[in-house]
Amino acid sequence: MNILIIGAGGREHALAWKIRQSDLCDELFIAPGNAGTANCGINLSINSNDFEGLKQAALDNNIQLIVVGPEEPLVKGVVDYFISNPSTQHINIIGPDKFAAQLEGSKAFAKAFMSKYKIPTAAYQEFTVDNYEDGIAYINHHQLPIVLKADGLAAGKGVLICNSHEEALSEFKQMMLLSKFGDAGNKIVIEQYLEGIEMSVFVLTDGHDYLLLPEAKDYKRIGEGDSGLNTGGMGAVSPLSFFDEALKDKIIKTIVHPTIQGIQKEKFHYKGFVFIGLMINNGEPYVIEYNCRLGDPETEVVIPRIKNDFVEMLLAAATGKINSIKINTDPRAAVAIVAVSEGYPGPYNIEKKINGLNNNAVQESMFFHSGTAFKNNDIVTNGGRVLAVTAFGKDIKEAASISKEALQQIHFEGIYFRNDIGYEFY
């Protein structure tokens, strides 16, 4: 069958790399893709939010399966667009519809869902400009630190942890009255700060049943030792040594199962991935957030560890047969380390030539492009996060060492990556 992946990042390259391995895949298209996805299929110069362009490409290329990578087209209703159009409703599409995608697109919607289905999460209140003064009073009496979350999508930057009431009040004003995050901050969720170990679990669901995928932990801070500004993710590791059977069972019983049960009871149109960001506090799991797609760079360690035919898994989710699949996981450790442009997550320059991608050490690892493009037959940088190198090892320390060795062979002006991804598991 012919398959279309929507998106342009490292997640989409990892998906393309895996889907290309399936005997069920005839032709693979990626819209818009990047310099890496061009090695897996045909890139189409169509923006991820250009629904009309995507529809025409699907019809022109006889697409039978669509995989939506990023969150924005899901929240904007790309699934609704395809399933409501008579010419495209026959195409299987992986992702929730616009209403269900509010689990990621609206923090308040997600919190209300968790409350309704008794899914453990941090205590919270939500505020708009109409009860702005109530929000000020709430902050003034709130225990420190205070977590402020813009309700809508804010490119991964809409969550702030404030260590003083003064800082929280200032940020609250900037978000609500000065549009720091645009319309995403029209509603703000203020919640309890949870301490512990962060991790993520991933499920593939057909809206009724689900398949648990390998777990992962990502590293958001730009600096080593988890210091500095938040980023889209500087690396990820899988599996996690603390994710034992007891914790796994607890997460399934108190979080995963109630989440899928809630999706079913609410009659959400949901055929795709649920990413559940967790905080493990004294052995107890709490949901920090839902995402309605796979994470990045977590995908770059989760997907390589899945040994199944991935297209078969996706089709099972799309056709309500996910319970027919038994997942087969590689027991080895996988570590992905992300190389970024100088200045990221602040301002950075692009179109820096990338050298060393054909080095033997790099070729022996898996490398996934994120912000890359072609220019005059060269591969150049085209984003803040440029690429990720994923390596397997007998444990996380060995996998991280192999990944770093490969990254040291890659060069572009201003390249930076963290040397300590997975450090707490060494």
C-alpha positions as semicolon CSV with decimal commas, in nm:
position;residue;x (nm);y (nm);z (nm)
1;M;0,000;0,000;0,000
2;N;0,100;0,363;-0,041
3;I;0,153;0,554;0,283
4;L;0,174;0,926;0,365
5;I;0,347;1,062;0,676
6;I;0,260;1,420;0,772
7;G;0,541;1,616;0,938
8;A;0,903;1,721;0,907
9;G;1,091;1,635;1,227
10;G;1,298;1,362;1,385
11;R;0,982;1,179;1,486
12;E;0,870;1,166;1,123
13;H;1,212;1,046;1,004
14;A;1,203;0,765;1,263
15;L;0,850;0,672;1,152
16;A;0,956;0,677;0,787
17;W;1,263;0,465;0,862
18;K;1,049;0,205;1,039
19;I;0,756;0,207;0,794
20;R;0,995;0,169;0,497
21;Q;1,107;-0,167;0,643
22;S;0,757;-0,316;0,614
23;D;0,666;-0,547;0,326
24;L;0,320;-0,387;0,341
25;C;0,462;-0,051;0,230
26;D;0,484;-0,001;-0,146
27;E;0,547;0,370;-0,183
28;L;0,612;0,612;0,102
29;F;0,553;0,987;0,092
30;I;0,641;1,246;0,356
31;A;0,490;1,594;0,365
32;P;0,697;1,804;0,387
33;G;0,973;1,581;0,526
34;N;1,341;1,672;0,558
35;A;1,679;1,570;0,416
36;G;1,667;1,244;0,612
37;T;1,318;1,133;0,514
38;A;1,424;1,171;0,149
39;N;1,627;0,851;0,200
40;C;1,312;0,663;0,301
41;G;1,055;0,789;0,052
42;I;0,943;1,085;-0,155
43;N;0,924;1,427;0,011
44;L;0,629;1,643;-0,090
45;S;0,656;2,021;-0,056
46;I;0,330;2,051;0,135
47;N;0,294;2,217;0,475
48;S;0,158;1,996;0,752
49;N;-0,138;2,234;0,797
50;D;-0,225;2,259;0,427
51;F;-0,520;2,021;0,441
52;E;-0,630;2,082;0,083
53;G;-0,277;2,018;-0,045
54;L;-0,251;1,701;0,164
55;K;-0,586;1,577;0,034
56;Q;-0,482;1,630;-0,327
57;A;-0,150;1,453;-0,266
58;A;-0,333;1,160;-0,107
59;L;-0,563;1,128;-0,408
60;D;-0,286;1,177;-0,666
61;N;-0,066;0,911;-0,504
62;N;-0,336;0,655;-0,419
63;I;-0,263;0,681;-0,046
64;Q;-0,426;0,414;0,169
65;L;-0,278;0,501;0,509
66;I;-0,192;0,840;0,660
67;V;0,018;0,883;0,975
68;V;-0,004;1,228;1,136
69;G;0,322;1,308;1,315
70;P;0,292;1,653;1,480
71;E;0,025;1,791;1,712
72;E;-0,077;2,109;1,530
73;P;-0,260;1,951;1,234
74;L;-0,437;1,715;1,475
75;V;-0,556;2,000;1,696
76;K;-0,662;2,192;1,386
77;G;-0,871;1,898;1,263
78;V;-0,681;1,720;0,986
79;V;-0,845;1,387;1,077
80;D;-1,194;1,544;1,059
81;Y;-1,104;1,693;0,722
82;F;-1,013;1,354;0,574
83;I;-1,290;1,143;0,726
84;S;-1,564;1,395;0,640
85;N;-1,461;1,430;0,276
86;P;-1,629;1,169;0,049
87;S;-1,320;1,146;-0,171
88;T;-1,084;1,062;0,119
89;Q;-1,298;0,894;0,385
90;H;-1,181;0,553;0,264
91;I;-0,822;0,633;0,369
92;N;-0,710;0,495;0,705
93;I;-0,565;0,775;0,917
94;I;-0,367;0,751;1,239
95;G;-0,459;1,026;1,485
96;P;-0,755;1,155;1,688
97;D;-1,014;1,394;1,554
98;K;-1,019;1,761;1,655
99;F;-1,243;1,713;1,958
100;A;-1,038;1,426;2,101
101;A;-0,712;1,610;2,025
102;Q;-0,811;1,859;2,295
103;L;-0,647;1,610;2,531
104;E;-0,327;1,775;2,408
105;G;-0,462;2,101;2,268
106;S;-0,628;2,217;2,592
107;K;-0,472;2,168;2,935
108;A;-0,810;2,247;3,096
109;F;-0,987;1,985;2,880
110;A;-0,726;1,725;2,975
111;K;-0,751;1,810;3,345
112;A;-1,131;1,781;3,337
113;F;-1,099;1,443;3,161
114;M;-0,854;1,319;3,427
115;S;-1,081;1,442;3,705
116;K;-1,385;1,271;3,554
117;Y;-1,208;0,936;3,519
118;K;-1,021;0,962;3,850
119;I;-0,680;0,958;3,686
120;P;-0,412;1,080;3,931
121;T;-0,274;1,424;3,847
122;A;-0,164;1,742;4,024
123;A;-0,429;1,956;4,196
124;Y;-0,521;2,258;3,983
125;Q;-0,744;2,555;3,910
126;E;-0,806;2,729;3,578
127;F;-0,841;3,100;3,512
128;T;-0,934;3,338;3,230
129;V;-0,940;3,717;3,206
130;D;-1,292;3,704;3,355
131;N;-1,160;3,576;3,690
132;Y;-0,812;3,726;3,665
133;E;-0,827;3,873;4,018
134;D;-0,919;3,531;4,155
135;G;-0,607;3,398;3,988
136;I;-0,393;3,658;4,163
137;A;-0,541;3,562;4,500
138;Y;-0,490;3,192;4,421
139;I;-0,123;3,249;4,335
140;N;-0,062;3,455;4,650
141;H;-0,184;3,170;4,869
142;H;-0,030;2,887;4,665
143;Q;0,253;2,670;4,794
144;L;0,585;2,715;4,611
145;P;0,694;2,630;4,346
146;I;0,391;2,719;4,133
147;V;0,329;2,568;3,787
148;L;0,160;2,789;3,524
149;K;0,040;2,626;3,202
150;A;-0,095;2,803;2,896
151;D;-0,411;2,613;2,806
152;G;-0,341;2,585;2,434
153;L;-0,046;2,481;2,218
154;A;0,259;2,701;2,275
155;A;0,530;2,513;2,084
156;G;0,639;2,333;2,401
157;K;0,712;2,659;2,583
158;G;0,382;2,716;2,762
159;V;0,470;2,551;3,095
160;L;0,646;2,765;3,356
161;I;0,772;2,662;3,699
162;C;0,790;2,968;3,925
163;N;0,988;2,963;4,249
164;S;0,844;3,280;4,400
165;H;0,501;3,438;4,420
166;E;0,640;3,752;4,255
167;E;0,767;3,555;3,956
168;A;0,436;3,368;3,927
169;L;0,234;3,691;3,939
170;S;0,455;3,850;3,674
171;E;0,429;3,548;3,442
172;F;0,053;3,522;3,502
173;K;0,014;3,883;3,390
174;Q;0,239;3,836;3,086
175;M;0,053;3,525;2,978
176;M;-0,300;3,649;3,041
177;L;-0,287;4,023;2,970
178;L;0,021;4,069;2,752
179;S;-0,028;3,762;2,529
180;K;0,315;3,608;2,599
181;F;0,196;3,286;2,434
182;G;-0,071;3,440;2,212
183;D;-0,418;3,285;2,222
184;A;-0,274;2,977;2,396
185;G;-0,264;3,185;2,717
186;N;-0,625;3,304;2,706
187;K;-0,689;3,038;2,968
188;I;-0,426;2,939;3,225
189;V;-0,409;2,629;3,441
190;I;-0,230;2,679;3,773
191;E;-0,131;2,354;3,935
192;Q;0,054;2,189;4,217
193;Y;0,424;2,125;4,160
194;L;0,509;1,756;4,168
195;E;0,859;1,633;4,247
196;G;1,000;1,299;4,142
197;I;1,120;1,119;3,831
198;E;0,970;1,205;3,494
199;M;0,900;0,941;3,233
200;S;0,666;0,877;2,943
201;V;0,455;0,582;2,842
202;F;0,309;0,539;2,496
203;V;0,010;0,344;2,376
204;L;-0,134;0,274;2,034
205;T;-0,513;0,255;2,050
206;D;-0,803;0,183;1,817
207;G;-1,034;0,375;2,052
208;H;-1,139;0,063;2,243
209;D;-0,832;-0,149;2,310
210;Y;-0,466;-0,056;2,324
211;L;-0,111;-0,178;2,288
212;L;0,154;-0,061;2,535
213;L;0,473;0,050;2,359
214;P;0,823;0,076;2,510
215;E;0,861;0,345;2,777
216;A;1,112;0,631;2,761
217;K;1,255;0,929;2,942
218;D;1,355;1,249;2,767
219;Y;1,581;1,538;2,868
220;K;1,437;1,885;2,815
221;R;1,705;2,120;2,954
222;I;1,970;2,262;2,723
223;G;2,255;2,224;2,974
224;E;2,424;1,922;3,125
225;G;2,298;1,815;3,464
226;D;1,951;1,928;3,351
227;S;2,040;2,297;3,372
228;G;1,940;2,596;3,165
229;L;1,640;2,664;2,945
230;N;1,379;2,411;2,838
231;T;1,402;2,281;2,481
232;G;1,199;2,051;2,261
233;G;1,420;1,769;2,389
234;M;1,796;1,709;2,395
235;G;1,785;1,331;2,408
236;A;1,598;1,025;2,528
237;V;1,659;0,680;2,673
238;S;1,471;0,349;2,684
239;P;1,411;0,121;2,873
240;L;1,405;0,259;3,229
241;S;1,549;0,049;3,511
242;F;1,299;0,181;3,768
243;F;1,004;0,084;3,546
244;D;0,961;-0,254;3,715
245;E;0,657;-0,481;3,701
246;A;0,502;-0,327;4,013
247;L;0,521;0,028;3,875
248;K;0,414;-0,087;3,530
249;D;0,107;-0,259;3,673
250;K;0,020;0,048;3,880
251;I;0,049;0,279;3,578
252;I;-0,166;0,049;3,366
253;K;-0,430;0,009;3,636
254;T;-0,456;0,373;3,752
255;I;-0,368;0,564;3,434
256;V;-0,348;0,378;3,103
257;H;-0,661;0,166;3,138
258;P;-0,880;0,450;3,274
259;T;-0,754;0,679;2,995
260;I;-0,851;0,435;2,718
261;Q;-1,177;0,357;2,902
262;G;-1,251;0,730;2,912
263;I;-1,176;0,766;2,540
264;Q;-1,420;0,482;2,473
265;K;-1,693;0,613;2,705
266;E;-1,667;0,965;2,565
267;K;-1,699;0,811;2,216
268;F;-1,391;0,997;2,098
269;H;-1,282;0,923;1,742
270;Y;-0,934;0,811;1,841
271;K;-0,721;0,578;1,633
272;G;-0,361;0,653;1,710
273;F;-0,103;0,724;1,976
274;V;-0,151;0,844;2,330
275;F;0,163;0,984;2,489
276;I;0,128;1,003;2,867
277;G;0,382;1,220;3,046
278;L;0,423;1,103;3,404
279;M;0,583;1,211;3,728
280;I;0,672;0,925;3,962
281;N;0,649;1,065;4,317
282;N;0,750;0,823;4,593
283;G;0,649;0,530;4,375
284;E;0,313;0,683;4,282
285;P;0,249;0,787;3,919
286;Y;0,077;1,115;3,830
287;V;-0,012;1,243;3,484
288;I;0,164;1,566;3,388
289;E;0,022;1,584;3,036
290;Y;-0,131;1,397;2,747
291;N;-0,001;1,423;2,392
292;C;-0,201;1,288;2,100
293;R;0,100;1,171;1,901
294;L;0,443;1,026;1,963
295;G;0,700;1,249;2,130
296;D;1,025;1,377;1,986
297;P;1,300;1,270;2,062
298;E;1,135;0,978;2,246
299;T;1,021;0,831;1,914
300;E;1,386;0,792;1,819
301;V;1,435;0,537;2,100
302;V;1,085;0,385;2,118
303;I;1,047;0,301;1,748
304;P;1,389;0,129;1,707
305;R;1,306;-0,100;2,002
306;I;0,984;-0,224;1,838
307;K;1,059;-0,541;1,639
308;N;0,707;-0,584;1,493
309;D;0,600;-0,490;1,142
310;F;0,500;-0,133;1,224
311;V;0,256;-0,094;0,935
312;E;0,072;-0,403;1,056
313;M;0,041;-0,236;1,397
314;L;-0,088;0,090;1,247
315;L;-0,345;-0,089;1,034
316;A;-0,466;-0,282;1,338
317;A;-0,522;0,048;1,520
318;A;-0,697;0,203;1,219
319;T;-0,932;-0,093;1,173
320;G;-1,022;-0,173;1,535
321;K;-0,803;-0,482;1,565
322;I;-0,528;-0,366;1,798
323;N;-0,597;-0,652;2,041
324;S;-0,477;-0,894;1,770
325;I;-0,121;-0,760;1,801
326;K;0,138;-0,880;2,049
327;I;0,433;-0,644;2,074
328;N;0,786;-0,775;2,037
329;T;1,046;-0,546;2,195
330;D;1,424;-0,539;2,158
331;P;1,568;-0,592;2,511
332;R;1,872;-0,374;2,444
333;A;1,903;-0,018;2,569
334;A;1,857;0,265;2,320
335;V;1,988;0,619;2,365
336;A;1,921;0,913;2,133
337;I;2,131;1,229;2,163
338;V;2,018;1,543;1,981
339;A;2,257;1,785;1,810
340;V;2,130;2,142;1,802
341;S;2,219;2,473;1,642
342;E;2,425;2,730;1,830
343;G;2,195;2,960;2,027
344;Y;1,905;2,715;2,054
345;P;1,651;2,736;2,222
346;G;1,700;3,107;2,157
347;P;1,773;3,263;1,816
348;Y;1,992;3,056;1,585
349;N;2,116;3,058;1,227
350;I;2,033;2,797;0,963
351;E;2,187;2,671;0,638
352;K;2,508;2,552;0,803
353;K;2,661;2,268;0,598
354;I;2,657;1,932;0,779
355;N;2,962;1,710;0,731
356;G;3,042;1,358;0,847
357;L;2,707;1,186;0,794
358;N;2,875;0,914;0,585
359;N;3,136;0,834;0,849
360;N;3,140;0,462;0,940
361;A;3,072;0,528;1,310
362;V;2,766;0,732;1,213
363;Q;2,643;0,476;0,961
364;E;2,662;0,199;1,222
365;S;2,422;0,396;1,442
366;M;2,075;0,519;1,352
367;F;2,060;0,889;1,279
368;F;1,736;1,077;1,240
369;H;1,715;1,420;1,079
370;S;1,498;1,688;1,236
371;G;1,589;2,037;1,119
372;T;1,771;1,964;0,793
373;A;1,728;2,055;0,428
374;F;1,907;2,032;0,093
375;K;2,096;2,329;-0,051
376;N;2,313;2,298;-0,364
377;N;2,339;1,919;-0,317
378;D;2,457;1,966;0,042
379;I;2,265;1,879;0,359
380;V;2,235;2,191;0,574
381;T;2,081;2,283;0,908
382;N;1,722;2,405;0,894
383;G;1,613;2,427;1,256
384;G;1,711;2,446;1,620
385;R;1,717;2,073;1,673
386;V;1,912;1,942;1,376
387;L;1,942;1,564;1,413
388;A;1,953;1,281;1,664
389;V;2,186;0,982;1,675
390;T;2,038;0,667;1,829
391;A;2,251;0,374;1,936
392;F;2,186;0,038;2,100
393;G;2,393;-0,101;2,386
394;K;2,383;-0,365;2,655
395;D;2,289;-0,084;2,895
396;I;2,223;0,290;2,876
397;K;2,585;0,382;2,952
398;E;2,715;0,178;2,659
399;A;2,443;0,300;2,421
400;A;2,513;0,663;2,519
401;S;2,885;0,613;2,462
402;I;2,827;0,475;2,112
403;S;2,586;0,756;2,028
404;K;2,835;1,021;2,145
405;E;3,115;0,858;1,946
406;A;2,903;0,881;1,632
407;L;2,802;1,240;1,702
408;Q;3,167;1,339;1,737
409;Q;3,208;1,251;1,369
410;I;2,934;1,495;1,262
411;H;3,022;1,859;1,214
412;F;2,842;2,183;1,140
413;E;2,920;2,534;1,255
414;G;2,803;2,581;1,615
415;I;2,703;2,216;1,676
416;Y;2,612;2,143;2,037
417;F;2,490;1,833;2,217
418;R;2,471;1,717;2,575
419;N;2,731;1,462;2,685
420;D;2,527;1,338;2,981
421;I;2,205;1,200;2,833
422;G;2,100;0,908;3,052
423;Y;2,348;1,008;3,324
424;E;2,135;0,891;3,617
425;F;2,129;0,537;3,477
426;Y;2,509;0,499;3,444
